[in-house]
Amino acid sequence: MLKGLGGLGDMAKIMKQAQEMQSKMADAQAKLEEVTVKGEAGAGMVKVVVTAKGAVKGIDIDPSLFVADDKEVVEDLIVAAIKDGQAKAADAAQAEMGKLTEGLNLPEGMKLPF
């Protein structure tokens, strides 16, 4: 069908693959909203649920931490649990995106989307 047009047939194939990849990327990004991880601090006394996109969805605090004198400790534990959750979320996101880019022979360290 594209005989005689030289490399244009290959270009059409590449464009089709790019469109398919774009569609898969959009699906993967949407899936990251559904993937959740749990971060914790203080030996599990403060727990957070975070999406793979890094959004905090919930916090669970052990009732024994509710002592007026420990206010700063509780605040620090909440921040630590959120950071733990966000780090785990970043790992989960990278794993999901890795599934998508597997086999593309991208340079090491290259992250998608750009």
C-alpha positions in Angstrom: 0.0 0.0 0.0 2.8 2.4 0.8 5.1 0.9 -1.7 7.3 3.5 -3.4 7.1 5.9 -0.5 10.4 4.8 1.0 10.6 5.1 4.8 7.1 6.6 5.2 5.7 3.2 5.9 8.1 2.8 8.8 7.2 6.3 10.0 3.5 5.5 10.0 4.3 2.4 12.1 6.4 4.5 14.5 3.6 7.0 14.9 1.1 4.2 15.6 3.4 2.8 18.3 3.8 6.3 19.8 0.0 6.7 20.0 -0.4 3.3 21.6 2.3 4.2 24.1 0.6 7.5 24.9 -2.6 5.7 25.5 -0.9 3.2 27.8 0.8 6.0 29.7 -2.5 7.7 30.3 -4.0 4.4 31.6 -0.9 3.9 33.8 -1.2 7.4 35.2 -4.9 6.8 36.0 -4.0 3.6 37.7 -1.5 5.4 40.0 -4.5 7.1 41.6 -5.9 3.7 42.7 -2.6 2.1 43.9 -2.2 2.8 47.7 0.5 2.1 50.2 0.8 2.5 53.9 3.4 4.6 55.6 4.0 4.5 59.3 6.1 6.0 62.2 6.5 5.4 65.9 6.4 1.6 65.6 3.1 1.8 63.8 1.5 4.3 66.2 0.9 6.7 63.4 -0.2 5.3 60.0 -1.0 7.0 56.7 -2.5 5.7 53.4 -1.0 7.4 50.3 -1.8 6.9 46.6 1.1 6.1 44.3 0.7 9.7 43.1 1.6 10.9 46.6 -1.8 12.0 47.8 -2.6 11.3 51.5 -5.9 9.5 51.7 -6.1 8.7 55.4 -4.4 8.9 58.8 -4.7 6.5 61.8 -3.3 7.6 65.1 -3.1 5.3 68.2 -5.2 6.9 70.9 -2.4 6.5 73.5 -0.6 9.3 71.7 -3.2 11.9 72.7 -1.5 13.4 75.7 -1.2 17.2 75.8 2.5 17.1 76.6 3.2 14.9 73.6 1.7 17.2 71.0 5.0 17.9 69.3 6.0 14.3 69.2 2.7 13.4 67.6 3.1 16.1 65.0 6.6 14.8 64.2 5.3 11.2 63.9 2.6 12.4 61.5 5.1 14.1 59.3 7.4 11.0 59.4 4.6 8.7 58.5 3.6 10.9 55.6 7.2 11.0 54.3 7.4 7.2 54.7 4.1 6.8 52.8 5.2 9.2 50.0 8.5 7.3 49.6 6.7 4.0 49.3 4.2 5.7 46.9 7.1 6.9 44.7 8.5 3.3 44.6 5.0 1.9 43.7 4.7 4.5 40.9 8.1 3.7 39.5 7.3 0.0 39.6 4.0 0.6 37.7 5.6 2.8 35.1 8.5 0.3 34.8 5.9 -2.3 33.7 4.9 0.0 30.9 8.4 0.9 29.7 9.7 -2.6 29.9 11.4 -3.7 26.7 11.7 -0.2 25.3 15.5 -0.1 25.9 15.4 3.3 27.4 18.7 4.8 28.8 19.2 3.9 32.4 17.8 6.5 34.8 15.4 7.9 32.2 12.0 8.4 33.8 8.6 8.7 32.1 6.7 10.8 31.8 9.4 13.3 31.1 
